[in-house]
Amino acid sequence: MNYRMIIYLIGKMLGVEGILLLIPCLVSVAYGESQWRIFLLTAGVLLALSLMLSHKKPKNVTIYAREGFVIVALAWLLWSLFGALPFYLSGSIPSYVDAYFETVSGFTTTGSTILSEIESLPKGMNFWRCLTHWVGGMGVLVFVMAIVPLGEKRSMFLMRAEVPGPTCEKLVPKAQSTAKLLYGMYLFFSVLEVFFLLGGGMNLYDAVVHTFSTAGTGGFSNRNASVGYYDSAYIDGVITVFMLLFGINFNLYFFILLKQFKEVFKSEELRVYLGVVAGSIALITVNILHLYETPLKAFRYAAFQVASVITTTGFATADFDLWPEFSKCIFLLLMIVGACAGSTGGGMKVSRIILLFKTIGKEIRQTLHPKSVNIVKLDGKRVPDESIHSVYVYIICYILILAGSVLLVSVDNFDFATTFSSVLTTLNNVGPGINLVGPSQNFHQFSAFSKVVFSFDMLIGRLEILPILMLFAPKTWRKRF
C-alpha cells in the first residue's frame, strides 16, 4: 500500500474542493449575503490542509487497484464531511447529520433532501447545494484529474474505481486526457441546456442550478415544487431531453465526435435503454389518462417522470405517488434498472441487466445442450468471464446491502412502502421514493441513525459498492497481501 501517495492525492483533492467553495462564495457576495464568510473560512481550512498533505510529492507515485479504491472512497467521504460545513456553520441546516446527509445526497447525485422549505435558503447555499451535483455527476476524482496533473502511472485505477458501470475504458491513451475529454463533453451539454432554459423564460440563476442538477442527474432545485413550479411544457420538454441525454454512456458521444456512427448503432445498451424509456412512457401514459384533460398532457407528465426516475435525476412535475399502483410499480423497477454505464445516472445500470439476462439464457442453453459451447456477447463482442463474475458479485452485494439497510431503517417504525422505497431510492441514487418519501415529501422525519444509513447507502450506491467495502477489509491496509 502506497500510503504516501494516498495522502498526497487526498491533499490535492481537498485543495480542489477548497477552490470550488470560492464559487458559491462569490455568488453570496453578488447577492449581498453574509454567508460568503462561511464559504471563505471553509475554503481556507481546506487549502491549508491541502498544503500540509501535498506540499511534497512522493518519490514512488505508482498506484494500483487497491490504492485507487481507497483514494476514491476516502475522497468522497472527506469531500462530503467538509462540504457539509457551510450548511452547518451558517445555520442553514442546524444539524450536522442533516447537513452531511444533504451534502452526500448532492455529491452522489441522489437528490434526496431533508429540507422542507428550499426557497428561503440563501442563494449561495443553494448554488453550492446544486454545484455538488454537477461535480459529483461525472465523478469527483475524474473532475480533479481533468484539472490537476496526478501522474499517469496507473492513474486509470482511479477512474475505474469511480466511473459507474461494469467496465471503464480510456477514450484516449492517457487517463488525464480521457478525464478532460469527458468533462469537455459534459460542459458542452451543460452550457447548451442553460441556453435552452434561458429561452424558456428562466432567469440565469435558475437556469444554471437546474442545469447542474440535470447534468449530474441529481434533482436538487431551488424551488419547493421542483420543476413543477414553472408549469411550462417547454421547460419540461427541455429538461426531459437533457435528462435522457445525460443518462447515455458518454463513450457513445465520443464515437459521434469521431463520426463512428456504426459503434453508436451497435450499442445494445443504448437500444435497450431507449426501449425501456419508450415502453414505460407508453404504459404510464395509458394508465394515467383518466387523471388529465388530454392525452398530450398525460404524455408530458409521464415522459418527464420516467426520464427523471430511470436516469435517477429525481426532478418532479407531478406527485406520482398519487398515480395508480401500476405506474408506481413501473417507477420502482426503473429505480432499480437506472441509466447506462458510463453516464451520470445511477441504478444498477442497463448493461448489467442485459448481461444478467444473457447469462441466464446461456445457462438455460447449456442445460438443454450440455456439449454446446455458449458465450455471452455484448455489442457483438465476447464478454470476459471476469466481467460476468463482477456482475454476479455486484448483484449479490446489492441485495444484501438493500436487505440489511431496510432492516436497520425499520427501527424508525414507518410503513413498509416508505421504509423499502427510502432505502431503494438512496441506494440507487434516485431521490424520491413513495409514500412518506414521495416526490412531494422529504427525509426530515427519519432519525439521525437512519440518515447515517441512507448516507452510507448513497455513497456505496454511487461508487458501486466495492470502494466503500474495501475500506472495512483488513487486508486493504496491509503493506503486502
C-alpha positions as CSV (number, residue, x, y, z in Angstrom):
1,M,0.0,0.0,0.0
2,N,1.5,3.3,-1.1
3,Y,0.3,5.4,1.9
4,R,2.3,8.5,1.0
5,M,0.7,8.7,-2.4
6,I,-2.7,8.2,-0.9
7,I,-2.1,11.1,1.5
8,Y,-0.6,13.3,-1.3
9,L,-3.6,12.7,-3.6
10,I,-6.2,13.3,-0.8
11,G,-4.4,16.6,-0.1
12,K,-4.8,17.6,-3.8
13,M,-8.5,16.6,-3.6
14,L,-9.1,18.8,-0.5
15,G,-7.4,21.7,-2.2
16,V,-9.7,21.4,-5.3
17,E,-12.8,21.4,-3.0
18,G,-11.5,24.5,-1.3
19,I,-11.2,26.3,-4.7
20,L,-14.7,25.1,-5.6
21,L,-16.1,26.7,-2.5
22,L,-14.9,30.0,-3.7
23,I,-17.6,29.9,-6.4
24,P,-20.6,29.9,-4.1
25,C,-18.6,32.5,-2.0
26,L,-18.7,34.8,-5.0
27,V,-22.4,34.1,-5.6
28,S,-23.1,35.1,-1.9
29,V,-21.1,38.3,-2.4
30,A,-23.0,39.0,-5.6
31,Y,-26.4,38.7,-3.8
32,G,-25.2,40.6,-0.8
33,E,-25.4,37.6,1.6
34,S,-23.3,37.3,4.7
35,Q,-22.7,33.6,4.2
36,W,-19.7,34.4,2.0
37,R,-17.6,34.4,5.1
38,I,-18.5,30.8,5.9
39,F,-17.5,29.7,2.4
40,L,-14.3,31.6,2.6
41,L,-13.5,30.1,6.1
42,T,-14.2,26.6,4.9
43,A,-12.2,27.1,1.7
44,G,-9.3,28.4,3.8
45,V,-9.2,25.4,6.1
46,L,-9.3,23.0,3.1
47,L,-6.5,24.8,1.3
48,A,-4.4,24.8,4.4
49,L,-4.9,21.1,4.8
50,S,-4.1,20.6,1.2
51,L,-0.7,22.4,1.6
52,M,0.1,20.3,4.6
53,L,-0.7,17.0,3.0
54,S,0.5,17.5,-0.6
55,H,3.4,20.0,-0.3
56,K,5.9,17.3,-1.2
57,K,5.3,14.8,-4.0
58,P,6.3,11.2,-3.0
59,K,9.2,9.6,-4.9
60,N,7.0,6.5,-5.6
61,V,3.9,7.7,-7.4
62,T,2.7,4.4,-8.6
63,I,-0.8,3.3,-7.5
64,Y,-2.6,0.0,-8.1
65,A,-6.2,-1.1,-7.8
66,R,-6.1,-1.2,-4.0
67,E,-4.9,2.4,-3.7
68,G,-7.3,3.5,-6.4
69,F,-10.3,2.2,-4.4
70,V,-9.1,3.6,-1.1
71,I,-8.4,7.1,-2.6
72,V,-11.8,7.2,-4.3
73,A,-13.7,6.1,-1.1
74,L,-11.8,8.5,1.2
75,A,-12.1,11.4,-1.2
76,W,-15.9,11.0,-1.4
77,L,-16.2,10.7,2.4
78,L,-14.0,13.7,3.1
79,W,-15.5,15.9,0.4
80,S,-18.9,15.2,1.9
81,L,-17.7,15.8,5.5
82,F,-16.1,19.2,4.7
83,G,-18.7,20.1,2.1
84,A,-21.4,19.9,4.8
85,L,-19.7,22.6,6.9
86,P,-21.1,25.7,5.1
87,F,-24.7,24.4,5.6
88,Y,-24.0,23.7,9.3
89,L,-21.8,26.7,10.3
90,S,-24.2,29.1,8.6
91,G,-27.2,27.7,10.4
92,S,-29.0,26.9,7.1
93,I,-29.1,23.3,8.3
94,P,-28.8,23.3,12.1
95,S,-28.0,19.6,12.5
96,Y,-24.6,18.4,11.2
97,V,-26.1,14.9,10.5
98,D,-28.7,16.6,8.3
99,A,-26.1,18.8,6.6
100,Y,-24.0,15.7,5.9
101,F,-27.0,13.8,4.5
102,E,-27.7,16.8,2.2
103,T,-24.1,17.0,1.0
104,V,-23.8,13.3,0.4
105,S,-27.0,13.4,-1.5
106,G,-25.6,16.3,-3.6
107,F,-22.2,14.7,-4.4
108,T,-23.7,11.3,-5.1
109,T,-26.3,13.0,-7.3
110,T,-29.1,11.3,-5.3
111,G,-31.3,14.4,-4.7
112,S,-33.0,13.2,-1.6
113,T,-33.4,16.1,0.8
114,I,-34.2,16.9,4.5
115,L,-35.3,20.4,3.6
116,S,-39.0,21.3,3.6
117,E,-38.5,25.0,2.7
118,I,-35.9,25.4,0.0
119,E,-36.8,28.8,-1.4
120,S,-35.8,30.5,1.8
121,L,-32.2,29.0,1.6
122,P,-29.6,31.7,0.8
123,K,-28.7,31.9,-2.9
124,G,-25.1,31.0,-2.2
125,M,-26.1,27.9,-0.2
126,N,-28.5,26.7,-2.8
127,F,-25.8,27.3,-5.5
128,W,-23.3,25.1,-3.6
129,R,-26.0,22.5,-3.0
130,C,-26.7,22.2,-6.7
131,L,-23.0,22.6,-7.7
132,T,-22.2,19.4,-5.8
133,H,-24.5,17.6,-8.3
134,W,-22.6,18.8,-11.3
135,V,-19.2,17.9,-9.8
136,G,-20.3,14.5,-8.5
137,G,-22.2,13.6,-11.7
138,M,-19.1,12.8,-13.8
139,G,-17.1,12.0,-10.6
140,V,-15.1,13.8,-8.0
141,L,-11.8,12.1,-9.0
142,V,-12.5,12.5,-12.7
143,F,-13.1,16.2,-12.1
144,V,-9.8,16.6,-10.2
145,M,-7.9,14.5,-12.8
146,A,-9.2,16.9,-15.5
147,I,-7.8,20.0,-13.9
148,V,-4.8,18.7,-11.8
149,P,-2.0,16.5,-13.1
150,L,-2.0,13.5,-10.7
151,G,0.6,11.4,-12.6
152,E,-0.1,8.8,-15.3
153,K,1.4,5.8,-13.5
154,R,-1.7,3.6,-13.3
155,S,-4.0,6.6,-12.6
156,M,-6.6,4.8,-14.7
157,F,-7.3,2.8,-11.5
158,L,-8.8,6.0,-10.0
159,M,-11.3,6.2,-12.9
160,R,-12.2,2.6,-12.8
161,A,-13.0,2.9,-9.1
162,E,-15.3,5.8,-9.7
163,V,-16.9,5.7,-13.1
164,P,-20.2,3.8,-12.9
165,G,-20.7,0.6,-14.8
166,P,-19.2,-2.9,-15.2
167,T,-16.2,-1.6,-17.2
168,C,-14.3,1.6,-17.7
169,E,-12.0,2.2,-20.6
170,K,-9.8,5.0,-21.7
171,L,-11.1,7.1,-24.6
172,V,-7.6,8.2,-25.4
173,P,-4.2,6.7,-24.3
174,K,-3.7,9.0,-21.2
175,A,-6.1,8.9,-18.2
176,Q,-5.9,12.6,-17.7
177,S,-6.7,13.3,-21.3
178,T,-9.7,11.0,-21.0
179,A,-10.9,12.9,-17.9
180,K,-10.5,16.2,-19.8
181,L,-12.4,14.8,-22.8
182,L,-15.3,13.5,-20.6
183,Y,-15.6,16.9,-18.8
184,G,-15.4,18.8,-22.1
185,M,-18.4,16.9,-23.4
186,Y,-20.1,17.3,-20.0
187,L,-19.5,21.0,-20.0
188,F,-20.7,21.4,-23.6
189,F,-24.1,19.7,-22.9
190,S,-24.4,21.8,-19.7
191,V,-23.9,25.1,-21.4
192,L,-26.3,24.0,-24.1
193,E,-29.0,23.3,-21.6
194,V,-28.5,26.7,-19.9
195,F,-29.2,28.4,-23.2
196,F,-32.3,26.3,-23.8
197,L,-33.7,27.1,-20.3
198,L,-33.0,30.8,-20.7
199,G,-35.0,30.6,-23.9
200,G,-38.0,29.2,-21.9
201,G,-38.0,32.3,-19.6
202,M,-35.9,31.1,-16.7
203,N,-33.6,33.6,-15.1
204,L,-29.8,32.9,-15.3
205,Y,-29.5,31.7,-11.7
206,D,-32.4,29.2,-12.0
207,A,-31.2,28.0,-15.4
208,V,-27.7,27.3,-14.0
209,V,-28.7,25.5,-10.8
210,H,-31.3,23.4,-12.7
211,T,-28.6,22.5,-15.3
212,F,-26.2,21.5,-12.6
213,S,-28.9,19.1,-11.3
214,T,-29.9,17.8,-14.7
215,A,-26.3,17.2,-15.8
216,G,-25.4,15.4,-12.7
217,T,-28.8,13.6,-12.8
218,G,-29.3,14.8,-9.2
219,G,-32.6,16.6,-8.9
220,F,-31.9,19.4,-6.4
221,S,-34.0,22.5,-7.3
222,N,-34.1,26.0,-5.8
223,R,-37.9,25.7,-5.8
224,N,-40.1,23.9,-3.3
225,A,-42.2,22.5,-6.1
226,S,-39.2,21.4,-8.1
227,V,-39.5,21.9,-11.9
228,G,-43.3,21.8,-11.4
229,Y,-43.0,25.4,-10.2
230,Y,-42.6,26.7,-13.7
231,D,-45.7,24.9,-15.1
232,S,-44.1,25.1,-18.6
233,A,-44.4,22.4,-21.2
234,Y,-41.3,23.9,-22.9
235,I,-39.1,23.7,-19.8
236,D,-40.5,20.2,-19.0
237,G,-39.5,19.1,-22.6
238,V,-36.0,20.6,-22.4
239,I,-35.2,19.0,-19.1
240,T,-36.7,15.7,-20.1
241,V,-34.5,15.5,-23.2
242,F,-31.3,16.5,-21.3
243,M,-32.0,14.1,-18.5
244,L,-32.2,11.3,-21.1
245,L,-29.0,12.6,-22.8
246,F,-27.0,12.6,-19.6
247,G,-28.3,9.1,-18.9
248,I,-26.4,7.8,-22.0
249,N,-22.9,6.4,-21.9
250,F,-20.5,9.3,-22.7
251,N,-18.3,6.9,-24.8
252,L,-21.0,7.0,-27.4
253,Y,-20.8,10.8,-27.7
254,F,-17.0,10.3,-28.2
255,F,-17.8,7.9,-31.1
256,I,-20.1,10.6,-32.6
257,L,-17.3,13.1,-32.4
258,L,-15.1,10.7,-34.3
259,K,-18.0,10.1,-36.8
260,Q,-18.0,6.4,-35.9
261,F,-21.8,6.1,-36.1
262,K,-21.7,2.4,-36.5
263,E,-20.3,2.0,-33.0
264,V,-23.3,4.0,-31.7
265,F,-25.9,2.0,-33.6
266,K,-24.2,-1.3,-32.4
267,S,-24.8,-0.4,-28.7
268,E,-27.2,-2.9,-27.3
269,E,-27.3,-0.9,-24.0
270,L,-28.5,2.3,-25.8
271,R,-31.2,0.4,-27.7
272,V,-32.5,-1.3,-24.5
273,Y,-32.3,2.0,-22.6
274,L,-34.4,3.9,-25.2
275,G,-36.7,0.9,-25.5
276,V,-37.4,0.8,-21.7
277,V,-37.9,4.5,-21.7
278,A,-40.4,4.4,-24.6
279,G,-42.3,1.4,-23.3
280,S,-42.5,2.9,-19.8
281,I,-43.8,6.2,-21.1
282,A,-46.4,4.5,-23.2
283,L,-47.7,2.2,-20.4
284,I,-47.8,5.0,-17.8
285,T,-49.5,7.4,-20.2
286,V,-52.3,5.0,-20.8
287,N,-52.5,4.2,-17.1
288,I,-52.9,7.9,-16.1
289,L,-55.1,9.1,-19.0
290,H,-58.1,9.5,-16.7
291,L,-56.2,11.9,-14.4
292,Y,-55.5,14.5,-17.1
293,E,-57.6,16.6,-19.5
294,T,-55.9,15.4,-22.7
295,P,-53.6,12.5,-23.8
296,L,-50.9,15.0,-24.7
297,K,-50.8,16.3,-21.1
298,A,-50.7,12.8,-19.7
299,F,-47.8,12.0,-22.1
300,R,-46.0,15.2,-21.0
301,Y,-46.1,14.3,-17.3
302,A,-45.4,10.6,-17.9
303,A,-42.4,11.3,-20.1
304,F,-40.9,13.7,-17.5
305,Q,-41.3,11.4,-14.6
306,V,-40.0,8.4,-16.5
307,A,-36.9,10.3,-17.6
308,S,-36.4,11.6,-14.1
309,V,-36.6,8.2,-12.4
310,I,-34.7,6.0,-14.9
311,T,-31.8,8.5,-15.1
312,T,-32.1,8.8,-11.2
313,T,-32.4,12.6,-11.5
314,G,-35.3,13.0,-9.1
315,F,-36.9,16.1,-10.5
316,A,-40.7,16.2,-10.3
317,T,-43.5,18.0,-12.1
318,A,-46.2,15.7,-10.7
319,D,-46.7,13.7,-7.5
320,F,-46.5,10.1,-9.0
321,D,-47.3,8.8,-5.5
322,L,-50.9,9.7,-6.3
323,W,-50.9,7.8,-9.5
324,P,-52.3,4.2,-9.9
325,E,-50.3,1.3,-8.4
326,F,-49.4,0.0,-11.8
327,S,-47.5,3.2,-12.6
328,K,-45.8,3.3,-9.2
329,C,-44.6,-0.3,-9.7
330,I,-43.0,0.7,-13.0
331,F,-41.2,3.5,-11.3
332,L,-39.9,1.2,-8.6
333,L,-38.5,-1.1,-11.4
334,L,-37.0,1.9,-13.2
335,M,-35.3,2.9,-9.9
336,I,-33.5,-0.5,-9.9
337,V,-32.6,-0.5,-13.6
338,G,-31.2,3.0,-13.7
339,A,-29.3,4.6,-16.6
340,C,-26.5,3.5,-18.9
341,A,-23.0,2.6,-17.7
342,G,-20.5,5.5,-18.2
343,S,-23.3,8.1,-17.8
344,T,-24.0,10.4,-14.8
345,G,-27.0,8.3,-13.9
346,G,-27.3,5.8,-11.0
347,G,-29.1,2.5,-10.5
348,M,-27.8,-1.0,-11.4
349,K,-27.1,0.2,-15.0
350,V,-28.8,-1.2,-18.1
351,S,-25.7,-3.0,-19.2
352,R,-25.7,-5.1,-16.0
353,I,-29.3,-6.0,-16.5
354,I,-28.6,-7.1,-20.1
355,L,-25.6,-9.2,-19.0
356,L,-27.7,-10.8,-16.3
357,F,-30.5,-11.9,-18.7
358,K,-27.9,-13.0,-21.3
359,T,-26.2,-15.1,-18.7
360,I,-29.5,-16.7,-17.6
361,G,-30.1,-17.5,-21.3
362,K,-26.7,-19.1,-21.6
363,E,-27.3,-21.3,-18.5
364,I,-30.6,-22.5,-20.0
365,R,-29.0,-23.3,-23.3
366,Q,-26.1,-25.1,-21.5
367,T,-28.6,-27.2,-19.5
368,L,-30.5,-28.2,-22.6
369,H,-27.4,-28.9,-24.7
370,P,-24.6,-29.8,-22.3
371,K,-22.0,-30.3,-25.1
372,S,-22.7,-27.0,-26.8
373,V,-20.3,-24.0,-26.5
374,N,-22.1,-20.9,-25.3
375,I,-20.6,-17.5,-24.8
376,V,-22.1,-14.2,-23.7
377,K,-21.7,-11.3,-26.2
378,L,-22.4,-7.6,-25.8
379,D,-22.3,-5.3,-28.9
380,G,-21.1,-8.3,-30.9
381,K,-18.0,-8.8,-28.6
382,R,-17.4,-11.6,-26.2
383,V,-17.8,-10.5,-22.6
384,P,-14.9,-11.7,-20.4
385,D,-15.7,-14.1,-17.6
386,E,-14.3,-11.6,-15.1
387,S,-16.9,-9.1,-16.2
388,I,-19.8,-11.6,-15.8
389,H,-18.4,-12.6,-12.4
390,S,-18.2,-9.0,-11.3
391,V,-21.9,-8.6,-12.2
392,Y,-22.8,-11.6,-10.0
393,V,-20.8,-10.2,-7.1
394,Y,-22.3,-6.7,-7.5
395,I,-25.9,-8.1,-7.6
396,I,-25.3,-10.3,-4.5
397,C,-23.8,-7.4,-2.6
398,Y,-26.5,-5.1,-3.7
399,I,-29.3,-7.4,-2.5
400,L,-27.5,-8.0,0.9
401,I,-27.0,-4.2,1.4
402,L,-30.5,-3.4,0.4
403,A,-31.9,-6.0,2.8
404,G,-29.6,-5.0,5.7
405,S,-30.4,-1.3,5.2
406,V,-34.2,-1.9,5.2
407,L,-33.8,-3.9,8.4
408,L,-31.8,-1.0,10.0
409,V,-34.1,1.7,8.9
410,S,-37.2,-0.2,10.0
411,V,-36.4,0.7,13.6
412,D,-38.0,4.1,12.8
413,N,-41.2,2.1,12.5
414,F,-42.6,3.7,9.3
415,D,-44.7,1.7,6.9
416,F,-43.0,-0.9,4.7
417,A,-43.5,1.1,1.4
418,T,-41.8,4.1,3.0
419,T,-39.0,2.1,4.5
420,F,-38.3,0.0,1.5
421,S,-38.5,2.8,-1.1
422,S,-36.4,5.1,1.0
423,V,-33.5,2.6,1.0
424,L,-34.1,1.7,-2.6
425,T,-34.1,5.4,-3.8
426,T,-30.9,6.2,-1.8
427,L,-29.0,3.1,-2.7
428,N,-29.8,3.7,-6.4
429,N,-29.2,7.5,-6.1
430,V,-32.7,8.3,-7.4
431,G,-34.1,10.9,-4.9
432,P,-37.8,10.5,-4.3
433,G,-39.5,7.2,-3.3
434,I,-43.1,6.6,-2.4
435,N,-45.4,7.3,0.5
436,L,-43.7,9.4,3.1
437,V,-40.6,9.9,0.8
438,G,-42.7,10.6,-2.3
439,P,-42.0,13.5,-4.7
440,S,-43.8,16.0,-2.5
441,Q,-42.2,14.8,0.7
442,N,-38.7,14.6,2.1
443,F,-36.5,12.7,4.6
444,H,-36.6,15.0,7.5
445,Q,-38.8,12.7,9.6
446,F,-36.2,9.9,9.8
447,S,-33.9,9.6,12.8
448,A,-30.3,10.6,12.8
449,F,-29.3,6.9,12.8
450,S,-31.4,6.2,9.6
451,K,-29.9,9.3,7.9
452,V,-26.4,7.9,8.5
453,V,-27.6,4.6,7.0
454,F,-29.0,6.5,4.0
455,S,-25.8,8.4,3.6
456,F,-23.8,5.2,3.6
457,D,-26.2,3.7,1.0
458,M,-25.9,6.8,-1.2
459,L,-22.1,6.6,-1.2
460,I,-22.0,2.9,-1.7
461,G,-24.5,3.1,-4.5
462,R,-22.7,5.9,-6.3
463,L,-19.3,4.2,-6.0
464,E,-20.9,0.8,-6.9
465,I,-20.2,-0.9,-3.6
466,L,-16.6,-2.2,-3.8
467,P,-14.6,1.0,-2.9
468,I,-16.5,1.6,0.3
469,L,-16.4,-2.1,1.3
470,M,-12.7,-2.2,0.8
471,L,-12.2,0.5,3.5
472,F,-13.5,-2.1,6.0
473,A,-11.4,-5.0,4.8
474,P,-8.3,-5.5,7.0
475,K,-6.2,-6.8,4.0
476,T,-6.7,-3.5,2.3
477,W,-4.5,-1.7,4.8
478,R,-1.6,-4.3,4.8
479,K,1.6,-3.3,3.1
480,R,1.6,-6.6,1.3
481,F,-1.2,-9.1,0.5
